[in-house]
Amino acid sequence: MRRRRMMMMMMMMMVAASGWCVAGIRVFTAGEVKAVNGTDVRLKCTFQTSSAIRAASVTVSWSFRPLGPGQEETVFYYHEKPYPPNEGRFRKKVDWAGDVSGRDASIVLRKVPFSFNGTFSCQVKNTPDVHGNVGEVRLRVVTTASLSEIVILCVAIGGAILLILLVVMMGVFVRRSHRRRNNPEQNHMILRQEQKVLTGW
């Protein structure tokens, strides 16, 4: 028993020393994303890998599971170059937005319809680092922006208009001050006219 335990420990030490340990690839996604019907939306997916990244070793697969009844569909595939789908609901609707050298496997969905409501899965493999989690993004396509988003937009627009008005008013004030400073005779005449009006003379 003791001898077997010693043998196991020695084998584990040899494996660790040889660098033969396999570490899983880790995939990170936004979790939940909301998009207004008919707009473009980026589905972010990044990854961490213990193996060196080479263009020929990285593959990215995106798939889709609809909210209602329906089978899982292929959305996008990347290996050295993008392979968008030639048929189905995602034809001419998906663009590659990633950079595998920067550990980015993101895509952009164009003019999203309500039929895109569901879960998008991002799977990345970097041979020999092929085992790991699958990142998921739940997309919710809505009719219009939420009230809070509209309020934020209104506040931003109102603030910009107010800032422009302040800049214009400051410009007018500076210009008038500059004119008065450069023309003392006219200032004296204006002052005398004001005095006449006040004294009724």
TORDO-233482 format. One record per residue (C-alpha): residue number from 1; residue in one letter; y, z, x. Coordinates in nm, 3 decimals. Each point is the difference from the previous one (the first is absolute). Layout:
REM TORDO-233482
- nr; rest; y; z; x
- NUM; A; Y; Z; X;
...
This chain:
REM TORDO-233482
- nr; rest; y; z; x
- 1; M; 0.000; 0.000; 0.000;
- 2; R; 0.236; 0.100; 0.275;
- 3; R; -0.097; -0.302; 0.205;
- 4; R; 0.069; -0.235; -0.296;
- 5; R; 0.345; 0.155; -0.052;
- 6; M; 0.080; -0.051; 0.369;
- 7; M; -0.111; -0.366; -0.022;
- 8; M; 0.222; -0.058; -0.306;
- 9; M; 0.301; 0.155; 0.174;
- 10; M; -0.055; -0.216; 0.308;
- 11; M; -0.023; -0.316; -0.214;
- 12; M; 0.323; 0.088; -0.182;
- 13; M; 0.178; 0.058; 0.331;
- 14; M; -0.123; -0.335; 0.133;
- 15; V; 0.118; -0.182; -0.314;
- 16; A; 0.344; 0.165; 0.023;
- 17; A; 0.027; -0.080; 0.372;
- 18; S; -0.090; -0.366; -0.053;
- 19; G; 0.276; -0.041; -0.260;
- 20; W; -0.250; -0.119; -0.262;
- 21; C; 0.154; 0.220; -0.271;
- 22; V; 0.097; -0.197; -0.310;
- 23; A; 0.327; 0.103; -0.166;
- 24; G; 0.080; -0.123; -0.349;
- 25; I; 0.298; -0.220; -0.077;
- 26; R; 0.264; 0.169; -0.221;
- 27; V; 0.191; -0.194; -0.267;
- 28; F; 0.325; 0.122; -0.162;
- 29; T; 0.162; -0.132; -0.320;
- 30; A; 0.287; 0.098; -0.233;
- 31; G; -0.239; 0.129; -0.270;
- 32; E; 0.207; -0.108; -0.301;
- 33; V; 0.258; -0.278; -0.032;
- 34; K; 0.212; -0.107; -0.297;
- 35; A; 0.144; -0.351; -0.042;
- 36; V; 0.209; -0.167; -0.270;
- 37; N; -0.171; -0.294; -0.171;
- 38; G; 0.092; -0.330; 0.171;
- 39; T; 0.118; 0.155; 0.330;
- 40; D; -0.157; 0.004; 0.348;
- 41; V; -0.165; 0.314; 0.132;
- 42; R; -0.131; 0.099; 0.345;
- 43; L; -0.336; 0.180; 0.015;
- 44; K; 0.015; 0.196; 0.324;
- 45; C; -0.315; 0.062; 0.201;
- 46; T; -0.009; 0.134; 0.357;
- 47; F; -0.292; 0.110; 0.218;
- 48; Q; -0.100; 0.201; 0.305;
- 49; T; -0.284; -0.104; 0.225;
- 50; S; -0.153; 0.139; 0.319;
- 51; S; -0.098; -0.347; 0.126;
- 52; A; 0.233; -0.244; 0.172;
- 53; I; 0.159; -0.246; -0.243;
- 54; R; -0.080; -0.365; 0.066;
- 55; A; 0.085; -0.278; -0.244;
- 56; A; -0.364; -0.113; -0.017;
- 57; S; -0.134; 0.349; -0.073;
- 58; V; 0.215; 0.100; -0.301;
- 59; T; -0.083; -0.094; -0.360;
- 60; V; 0.196; 0.105; -0.309;
- 61; S; -0.136; -0.025; -0.355;
- 62; W; 0.199; 0.066; -0.317;
- 63; S; -0.174; 0.025; -0.338;
- 64; F; 0.109; 0.081; -0.356;
- 65; R; -0.152; 0.205; -0.280;
- 66; P; 0.177; -0.052; -0.336;
- 67; L; 0.120; 0.288; -0.214;
- 68; G; -0.202; -0.113; -0.301;
- 69; P; -0.348; -0.154; -0.009;
- 70; G; -0.072; -0.259; 0.267;
- 71; Q; -0.170; -0.053; 0.334;
- 72; E; 0.140; 0.059; 0.347;
- 73; E; 0.175; -0.308; 0.144;
- 74; T; 0.086; -0.114; 0.350;
- 75; V; 0.375; -0.002; 0.055;
- 76; F; 0.047; -0.090; 0.366;
- 77; Y; -0.185; -0.031; 0.331;
- 78; Y; 0.135; 0.002; 0.357;
- 79; H; -0.182; -0.083; 0.323;
- 80; E; 0.221; -0.142; 0.277;
- 81; K; 0.197; -0.171; -0.278;
- 82; P; 0.064; 0.059; -0.373;
- 83; Y; -0.245; -0.136; -0.259;
- 84; P; 0.168; 0.018; -0.343;
- 85; P; -0.221; -0.064; -0.306;
- 86; N; -0.044; -0.359; -0.123;
- 87; E; -0.080; 0.099; -0.358;
- 88; G; 0.030; 0.284; -0.250;
- 89; R; 0.295; 0.211; -0.109;
- 90; F; 0.124; 0.050; 0.358;
- 91; R; 0.024; -0.369; 0.093;
- 92; K; 0.350; -0.069; 0.144;
- 93; K; 0.093; 0.362; -0.079;
- 94; V; -0.080; 0.175; 0.332;
- 95; D; 0.168; -0.021; 0.341;
- 96; W; -0.100; 0.168; 0.326;
- 97; A; 0.266; 0.254; 0.106;
- 98; G; -0.195; 0.181; 0.270;
- 99; D; -0.027; 0.000; 0.379;
- 100; V; -0.339; 0.113; 0.132;
- 101; S; 0.141; 0.065; 0.350;
- 102; G; 0.236; 0.249; -0.167;
- 103; R; -0.289; 0.146; -0.208;
- 104; D; 0.148; -0.141; -0.321;
- 105; A; -0.221; -0.170; -0.263;
- 106; S; 0.255; -0.026; -0.284;
- 107; I; 0.030; -0.280; -0.257;
- 108; V; 0.271; -0.111; -0.246;
- 109; L; -0.077; -0.086; -0.362;
- 110; R; 0.236; -0.263; -0.146;
- 111; K; 0.146; 0.017; -0.353;
- 112; V; -0.250; 0.259; -0.121;
- 113; P; -0.124; -0.037; -0.361;
- 114; F; -0.147; 0.279; -0.215;
- 115; S; -0.350; -0.125; 0.086;
- 116; F; 0.050; 0.148; 0.350;
- 117; N; -0.018; 0.354; -0.141;
- 118; G; -0.287; 0.168; 0.182;
- 119; T; -0.125; 0.123; 0.339;
- 120; F; 0.034; -0.204; 0.319;
- 121; S; -0.231; 0.094; 0.289;
- 122; C; 0.078; -0.062; 0.369;
- 123; Q; -0.289; 0.000; 0.247;
- 124; V; 0.053; -0.047; 0.374;
- 125; K; -0.264; -0.050; 0.270;
- 126; N; 0.060; -0.018; 0.375;
- 127; T; -0.335; -0.071; 0.163;
- 128; P; -0.177; 0.218; 0.115;
- 129; D; 0.213; 0.244; -0.203;
- 130; V; -0.121; -0.110; -0.344;
- 131; H; -0.071; 0.326; -0.184;
- 132; G; 0.271; 0.185; -0.188;
- 133; N; 0.180; 0.051; -0.327;
- 134; V; 0.131; -0.266; -0.237;
- 135; G; 0.369; 0.035; -0.089;
- 136; E; 0.093; -0.029; -0.368;
- 137; V; 0.329; -0.093; -0.170;
- 138; R; 0.035; 0.047; -0.377;
- 139; L; 0.251; -0.259; -0.123;
- 140; R; 0.186; 0.061; -0.325;
- 141; V; 0.191; -0.301; -0.134;
- 142; V; 0.278; 0.104; -0.240;
- 143; T; 0.241; -0.184; -0.231;
- 144; T; 0.324; 0.134; 0.149;
- 145; A; 0.116; 0.249; 0.257;
- 146; S; -0.014; 0.365; -0.103;
- 147; L; 0.309; 0.187; -0.122;
- 148; S; 0.032; 0.191; 0.329;
- 149; E; -0.001; -0.328; 0.197;
- 150; I; 0.268; -0.145; -0.232;
- 151; V; 0.213; 0.315; 0.042;
- 152; I; -0.033; -0.020; 0.380;
- 153; L; 0.099; -0.368; -0.009;
- 154; C; 0.304; 0.072; -0.222;
- 155; V; 0.113; 0.285; 0.228;
- 156; A; -0.037; -0.225; 0.306;
- 157; I; 0.202; -0.283; -0.161;
- 158; G; 0.268; 0.242; -0.128;
- 159; G; 0.028; 0.161; 0.342;
- 160; A; 0.041; -0.339; 0.169;
- 161; I; 0.276; -0.103; -0.246;
- 162; L; 0.181; 0.332; 0.053;
- 163; L; -0.021; -0.041; 0.377;
- 164; I; 0.148; -0.352; -0.021;
- 165; L; 0.289; 0.127; -0.220;
- 166; L; 0.075; 0.281; 0.246;
- 167; V; 0.005; -0.244; 0.294;
- 168; V; 0.239; -0.235; -0.190;
- 169; M; 0.230; 0.291; -0.096;
- 170; M; 0.007; 0.127; 0.359;
- 171; G; 0.084; -0.352; 0.119;
- 172; V; 0.293; -0.028; -0.244;
- 173; F; 0.129; 0.346; 0.098;
- 174; V; -0.017; -0.078; 0.374;
- 175; R; 0.177; -0.333; -0.054;
- 176; R; 0.286; 0.163; -0.195;
- 177; S; 0.038; 0.274; 0.259;
- 178; H; 0.010; -0.260; 0.275;
- 179; R; 0.271; -0.201; -0.181;
- 180; R; 0.217; 0.307; -0.056;
- 181; R; -0.028; 0.103; 0.361;
- 182; N; 0.094; -0.346; 0.129;
- 183; N; 0.305; -0.051; -0.231;
- 184; P; 0.229; 0.308; 0.010;
- 185; E; 0.305; -0.186; -0.144;
- 186; Q; -0.190; -0.092; -0.314;
- 187; N; -0.123; 0.359; -0.027;
- 188; H; 0.366; 0.123; 0.021;
- 189; M; 0.106; -0.243; -0.275;
- 190; I; -0.288; 0.109; -0.224;
- 191; L; 0.093; 0.364; 0.060;
- 192; R; 0.370; -0.066; -0.093;
- 193; Q; -0.107; -0.182; -0.318;
- 194; E; -0.223; 0.291; -0.097;
- 195; Q; 0.292; 0.244; 0.059;
- 196; K; 0.233; -0.211; -0.220;
- 197; V; -0.253; -0.004; -0.280;
- 198; L; -0.045; 0.378; 0.025;
- 199; T; 0.377; 0.081; 0.007;
- 200; G; 0.087; -0.268; -0.255;
- 201; W; 0.256; -0.151; 0.236;
